[in-house]
Amino acid sequence: MGASTSTEQKVSIEQREAEALAASTGALSMLQKSFYSLADPDSNAIPLNSLQQCFSLTYKNPVCEALTVPDSFPMLLDHLGSSILDLFFISEKGGVSWVEFVRGYNKCCVRMSASVSLNILLRVFAVTLQKAGSPSNLEFESDDVECKITGSLKPVDVLMLLWMCWAISWNSRTSKISKEKTDLPLPDINQIVLSAIVSCADVGSGLNVWDCQLSGLEVELPVGKFLSWVLRTVPSVPDCFSQFVYAILKNCVSHKDGLECSTSSVVENSSTMAYSSHLLSSGMAWVISLTLRGTISEEISKVCFPSETDGIDKNLLYRSSLHGRGLNRFWSNIEGYQGPLLMLFSATSGDASDGRANERKWTVGALTNRGFENKDLFYGSSGNLYAISPVFHVYPPTGKEKNFVYSHLHPTGRAYQPKPKPVGIGFGGSMGNERIFIDEDFSKVTIRHHAADKTYQPGSLFPDQGFLPVEALISEVEVWGLGGRSAKDLQDSYKKREQLFTDQRRKVDLKTFANWEDSPEKMMMDMVSDPNAVGREDR
């Protein structure tokens, strides 16, 4: 009896500890509903095959128009569910008990450091890769979540790892109950994979990033450098896995005729969702969201997963090919928007003497924490610079200076200015020596070396930038609002108010003309035309 009592007390303590840890994340109530929905009433445990079916991704065919999908990637998705069960959920005789169910959730979703979360993600990827029959060069010293990882990854491994994160993110945000397998649209993330290669592999000058096929690269990326690159460039990547586990357990339900979980995404117009003519494609929006946290990350994710909103164009405030070029056209579309903004522009640079053969097209972006203002000095409190294409890099603030944004229109008055301030949009650097400066016609952009800038982290905004300033021709400009519906509603109210004032100023008060003889204006006109008239009347 004593042994039995001791065992019951031990289990009770373990259960309380697991439940307390889950409650700290606010998920205990959700876990209770999920468990009782999935559990077998007789054994009071979840059958192993039922839980595995919940985590299985039932996609018919992963498709990507821009990149070649490795043959092993569909197999990788097929074995993801079993890998999650093997790693995190311990099965007993009757299945997964309540305590082990909560423990499994805690291993995946409890609050932990970014490095530990990344270790967990890599372990899931390595185990799933082995189950899919593909070799893995990653080695883990122990089963501890903080253990040291050795080995390396190939470019195709990085591509499949990021695509796996995209697939589970897509599932978490667009999934619903369905028995039909659907295609999985995969984004073009060539830029972020090249970023990992350039940052981690010893490629020297032999890699042509302007024309690079990932499938043909045989370089090795040391896992230590890769971990540092992820935490520095896309620190939110590990969150994809924890969000996936939470979403799956929340959406799993049981039915009389069997179990069907939220593992199948219904994608309408998937080609238009995955591949966009905008500078901010769905893949690039997802990559940028991985560099951020909080509400800004959620807002930009709506471009990746447009089924969450009525349409991605609601976030697009300005596009030069649609609204017209120039600072005035730009200002008429973004004025009054007080939320964070993401500005992207593509440009072409090269040696004109060599003709068009040496021209290079690249894309750069800037994130501001609030809307643009018409000022003749720098402003802002935070922001990022992005090298978008052909290689992705992010340059957060250094904390040394606060010259984040400069946006100045022509002054409305005609007063003489001995030293007129530059008219255009700038980011970083100093007045007249900005790191990025776009002229008022939106025809040219000047990119300067990071040595001139102490606001943003150093680094090239496009490959082979060099030390001298580069002047390039702009082909497209886009501005995306990331302040949510409230910021857009406030801007709409501002525009309506400004339009009302404009209409009022255009109206003519006819009563003023009816009383012209008694008006002060007529008296002043008479005095100017004949200043001695009043004197003669007095005499």
NUTI-637574 format. One line per 5 residues: their letters; for each residue x, y, z of C-alpha. Coordinates in steps of 0.5 Angstrom, whole numbers, plus 500, padded with zeros to 3 digits. Example, Ala and Ser with C-alpha at 12.3 -4.5 7.8 and 13.67 -1.06 7.14 Angstrom:
2
as> 525:491:516 ~ 527:498:514
! end
This chain:
539
mgast> 500:500:500 ~ 506:505:502 ~ 509:504:495 ~ 502:505:491 ~ 501:511:495
steqk> 508:514:494 ~ 507:512:486 ~ 500:516:486 ~ 504:522:490 ~ 509:522:485
vsieq> 505:522:479 ~ 501:527:482 ~ 507:532:483 ~ 509:531:476 ~ 502:532:473
reaea> 502:539:477 ~ 509:541:475 ~ 507:540:468 ~ 500:543:468 ~ 503:549:472
laast> 509:550:466 ~ 503:549:461 ~ 499:554:465 ~ 505:559:464 ~ 504:560:457
galsm> 496:560:457 ~ 495:554:454 ~ 492:549:459 ~ 485:550:458 ~ 486:549:450
lqksf> 490:543:452 ~ 485:540:456 ~ 480:541:451 ~ 484:538:446 ~ 486:532:450
yslad> 479:530:452 ~ 477:531:444 ~ 482:526:442 ~ 483:521:448 ~ 480:514:448
pdsna> 475:514:453 ~ 476:507:455 ~ 484:508:456 ~ 484:515:458 ~ 490:516:453
iplns> 490:519:446 ~ 492:513:441 ~ 499:514:438 ~ 496:514:430 ~ 491:519:432
lqqcf> 496:524:434 ~ 501:522:429 ~ 495:524:424 ~ 494:531:427 ~ 501:533:426
sltyk> 502:530:419 ~ 502:535:413 ~ 497:532:407 ~ 499:536:401 ~ 498:533:395
npvce> 504:536:391 ~ 509:542:393 ~ 510:547:387 ~ 515:552:386 ~ 515:556:379
altvp> 522:559:381 ~ 526:554:384 ~ 527:546:383 ~ 523:542:389 ~ 528:537:391
dsfpm> 525:530:390 ~ 526:528:398 ~ 522:534:400 ~ 515:531:399 ~ 518:525:403
lldhl> 520:530:408 ~ 513:533:409 ~ 510:526:410 ~ 515:524:415 ~ 514:530:420
gssil> 508:528:424 ~ 512:521:426 ~ 518:525:428 ~ 515:530:432 ~ 511:524:436
dlffi> 518:520:437 ~ 522:526:439 ~ 517:530:444 ~ 511:525:446 ~ 512:519:450
sekgg> 507:513:449 ~ 505:508:454 ~ 501:502:453 ~ 494:505:452 ~ 497:511:448
vswve> 499:518:450 ~ 497:520:457 ~ 495:527:460 ~ 501:528:463 ~ 506:526:457
fvrgy> 501:530:452 ~ 502:536:457 ~ 510:535:457 ~ 510:534:450 ~ 507:541:449
nkccv> 512:544:454 ~ 518:541:450 ~ 515:544:444 ~ 512:551:446 ~ 514:553:453
rmsas> 518:559:453 ~ 525:558:452 ~ 531:562:449 ~ 532:563:441 ~ 538:558:441
vslni> 534:552:445 ~ 528:553:440 ~ 533:553:434 ~ 536:547:437 ~ 530:543:437
llrvf> 528:545:430 ~ 534:543:427 ~ 533:536:431 ~ 526:535:428 ~ 529:537:421
avtlq> 535:532:422 ~ 530:526:424 ~ 525:528:419 ~ 531:528:414 ~ 533:521:416
kagsp> 526:518:416 ~ 525:521:409 ~ 531:517:407 ~ 536:523:406 ~ 543:523:409
snlef> 544:528:414 ~ 551:531:416 ~ 548:534:423 ~ 550:530:429 ~ 547:532:436
esddv> 552:530:442 ~ 546:528:447 ~ 538:528:447 ~ 539:535:452 ~ 536:541:448
eckit> 542:545:450 ~ 547:540:447 ~ 552:542:442 ~ 551:541:435 ~ 556:539:430
gslkp> 557:538:422 ~ 554:542:416 ~ 549:543:412 ~ 548:544:404 ~ 545:549:400
vdvlm> 539:544:399 ~ 538:543:406 ~ 538:550:408 ~ 532:550:402 ~ 528:545:405
llwmc> 529:547:412 ~ 526:554:410 ~ 521:551:406 ~ 519:546:412 ~ 518:552:416
waisw> 514:555:411 ~ 510:549:410 ~ 508:549:417 ~ 507:556:418 ~ 502:556:412
nsrts> 498:550:415 ~ 498:554:422 ~ 495:560:418 ~ 491:557:413 ~ 489:550:415
kiske> 482:548:416 ~ 478:541:416 ~ 478:538:410 ~ 479:531:407 ~ 482:533:400
ktdlp> 489:534:399 ~ 491:540:396 ~ 497:543:393 ~ 502:547:397 ~ 505:553:394
lpdin> 512:554:395 ~ 515:561:395 ~ 522:563:392 ~ 527:564:397 ~ 533:564:393
qivls> 535:570:396 ~ 535:568:403 ~ 539:561:402 ~ 544:565:398 ~ 545:570:404
aivsc> 546:563:408 ~ 551:561:403 ~ 555:568:403 ~ 555:569:411 ~ 557:561:412
advgs> 561:558:407 ~ 568:559:404 ~ 566:561:397 ~ 570:567:396 ~ 569:570:389
glnvw> 568:564:386 ~ 560:565:387 ~ 556:569:382 ~ 550:571:386 ~ 547:575:380
dcqls> 546:568:376 ~ 546:562:381 ~ 543:555:381 ~ 542:553:388 ~ 541:545:386
gleve> 548:546:383 ~ 552:548:389 ~ 556:543:393 ~ 559:548:398 ~ 558:546:406
lpvgk> 555:551:411 ~ 558:549:418 ~ 553:548:423 ~ 556:553:428 ~ 556:559:423
flswv> 549:557:421 ~ 546:558:428 ~ 549:564:428 ~ 547:567:422 ~ 540:565:423
lrtvp> 540:568:430 ~ 543:574:427 ~ 538:575:420 ~ 532:571:421 ~ 531:570:429
svpdc> 524:568:428 ~ 525:562:424 ~ 524:557:431 ~ 518:560:432 ~ 515:557:426
fsqfv> 515:550:429 ~ 512:552:436 ~ 506:556:433 ~ 505:550:428 ~ 504:545:434
yailk> 500:550:438 ~ 495:551:432 ~ 495:543:431 ~ 493:542:438 ~ 488:547:438
ncvsh> 484:545:432 ~ 484:538:433 ~ 477:535:434 ~ 474:528:434 ~ 468:525:430
kdgle> 464:519:431 ~ 467:516:424 ~ 474:517:426 ~ 479:523:427 ~ 480:529:422
cstss> 485:534:424 ~ 487:541:421 ~ 492:538:417 ~ 490:540:410 ~ 490:547:407
vvens> 485:550:402 ~ 488:554:398 ~ 485:558:392 ~ 488:562:387 ~ 495:559:390
stmay> 499:561:384 ~ 497:568:385 ~ 498:568:393 ~ 505:565:392 ~ 508:569:386
sshll> 506:576:386 ~ 508:581:381 ~ 510:586:387 ~ 517:587:389 ~ 514:585:396
ssgma> 513:577:394 ~ 510:573:399 ~ 516:569:400 ~ 520:576:401 ~ 514:578:406
wvisl> 515:572:410 ~ 523:572:410 ~ 522:580:412 ~ 517:577:418 ~ 522:573:420
tlrgt> 527:578:422 ~ 521:582:426 ~ 517:580:432 ~ 510:583:435 ~ 505:586:431
iseei> 509:589:425 ~ 511:581:424 ~ 504:579:424 ~ 502:585:419 ~ 507:583:414
skvcf> 505:576:414 ~ 498:578:411 ~ 502:579:405 ~ 505:571:405 ~ 498:568:407
psetd> 493:573:404 ~ 487:568:406 ~ 487:572:413 ~ 485:578:410 ~ 480:581:404
gidkn> 486:582:400 ~ 494:584:400 ~ 493:590:396 ~ 489:594:402 ~ 496:594:405
llyrs> 499:597:399 ~ 499:604:400 ~ 504:606:394 ~ 506:603:387 ~ 510:608:382
slhgr> 508:604:376 ~ 500:604:379 ~ 500:611:382 ~ 505:615:378 ~ 512:617:380
glnrf> 515:623:384 ~ 515:625:391 ~ 508:629:390 ~ 505:623:388 ~ 508:619:393
wsnie> 506:624:398 ~ 499:624:396 ~ 498:616:398 ~ 502:616:404 ~ 500:622:408
gyqgp> 496:621:414 ~ 499:614:415 ~ 502:614:422 ~ 503:606:423 ~ 510:603:421
llmlf> 512:603:413 ~ 516:598:409 ~ 519:602:403 ~ 522:598:397 ~ 525:600:391
satsg> 528:596:385 ~ 534:600:381 ~ 539:598:376 ~ 546:600:376 ~ 552:598:372
dasdg> 558:601:367 ~ 554:605:362 ~ 560:605:357 ~ 560:597:357 ~ 552:597:355
raner> 547:594:358 ~ 551:587:358 ~ 554:590:365 ~ 547:592:368 ~ 545:589:375
kwtvg> 538:590:378 ~ 537:589:385 ~ 532:591:390 ~ 533:595:397 ~ 528:596:403
altnr> 527:600:409 ~ 523:599:415 ~ 520:605:419 ~ 517:605:426 ~ 512:610:424
gfenk> 509:614:418 ~ 513:619:413 ~ 513:627:415 ~ 515:633:411 ~ 521:635:415
dlfyg> 528:638:413 ~ 532:634:418 ~ 532:627:420 ~ 527:623:425 ~ 525:617:427
ssgnl> 526:612:433 ~ 528:605:430 ~ 528:602:423 ~ 531:597:419 ~ 535:597:412
yaisp> 534:591:408 ~ 538:588:402 ~ 533:584:398 ~ 535:582:392 ~ 539:578:389
vfhvy> 542:577:396 ~ 538:578:403 ~ 541:582:409 ~ 538:586:414 ~ 541:592:418
pptgk> 538:594:424 ~ 540:600:428 ~ 547:601:431 ~ 544:605:437 ~ 550:610:436
eknfv> 545:615:432 ~ 538:616:430 ~ 538:619:423 ~ 533:614:421 ~ 529:617:416
yshlh> 529:624:412 ~ 523:626:407 ~ 523:633:405 ~ 518:636:400 ~ 519:643:396
ptgra> 517:649:401 ~ 511:652:400 ~ 513:659:401 ~ 517:663:396 ~ 522:665:401
yqpkp> 530:665:399 ~ 534:660:402 ~ 542:661:402 ~ 543:653:403 ~ 536:649:401
kpvgi> 535:643:404 ~ 535:636:399 ~ 529:635:397 ~ 527:627:397 ~ 527:621:401
gfggs> 533:619:405 ~ 535:613:410 ~ 542:613:415 ~ 548:617:414 ~ 548:625:415
mgner> 545:631:411 ~ 547:631:404 ~ 551:625:405 ~ 545:620:406 ~ 547:612:406
ifide> 540:612:401 ~ 537:618:398 ~ 532:618:393 ~ 531:624:389 ~ 524:628:388
dfskv> 523:625:381 ~ 524:618:384 ~ 528:617:378 ~ 535:616:381 ~ 537:613:388
tirhh> 544:614:391 ~ 547:609:395 ~ 553:610:399 ~ 558:606:403 ~ 556:604:410
aadkt> 562:608:413 ~ 558:614:412 ~ 552:612:416 ~ 552:610:424 ~ 545:609:425
yqpgs> 544:602:421 ~ 549:596:422 ~ 555:596:416 ~ 554:592:410 ~ 553:592:403
lfpdq> 546:593:400 ~ 548:590:394 ~ 553:585:392 ~ 560:589:389 ~ 557:595:392
gflpv> 564:598:393 ~ 567:604:397 ~ 565:610:392 ~ 557:612:392 ~ 553:609:387
ealis> 548:612:383 ~ 542:608:380 ~ 536:608:376 ~ 530:607:379 ~ 525:602:376
evevw> 519:601:381 ~ 518:604:388 ~ 513:601:393 ~ 510:603:400 ~ 507:598:405
glggr> 503:600:411 ~ 504:595:417 ~ 500:599:422 ~ 494:595:421 ~ 487:597:420
sakdl> 487:602:425 ~ 492:606:422 ~ 489:605:415 ~ 482:608:418 ~ 486:614:421
qdsyk> 489:615:414 ~ 482:615:411 ~ 479:620:416 ~ 485:624:415 ~ 484:624:407
kreql> 477:626:408 ~ 478:631:413 ~ 483:634:408 ~ 479:634:402 ~ 473:637:406
ftdqr> 478:643:407 ~ 480:643:400 ~ 472:643:398 ~ 471:649:403 ~ 476:653:400
rkvdl> 474:652:393 ~ 467:655:395 ~ 465:662:393 ~ 461:666:398 ~ 456:670:394
ktfan> 454:674:400 ~ 461:677:400 ~ 460:680:393 ~ 453:683:394 ~ 456:687:400
wedsp> 462:689:396 ~ 461:697:396 ~ 461:696:404 ~ 467:691:404 ~ 474:693:407
ekmmm> 477:690:401 ~ 473:696:396 ~ 476:701:401 ~ 483:699:400 ~ 482:698:393
dmvsd> 480:705:392 ~ 485:708:397 ~ 491:705:393 ~ 488:707:386 ~ 487:714:389
pnavg> 490:716:395 ~ 488:723:395 ~ 481:722:395 ~ 479:722:402 ~ 483:728:403
redr> 479:732:398 ~ 473:730:401 ~ 475:732:408 ~ 476:739:405
! end
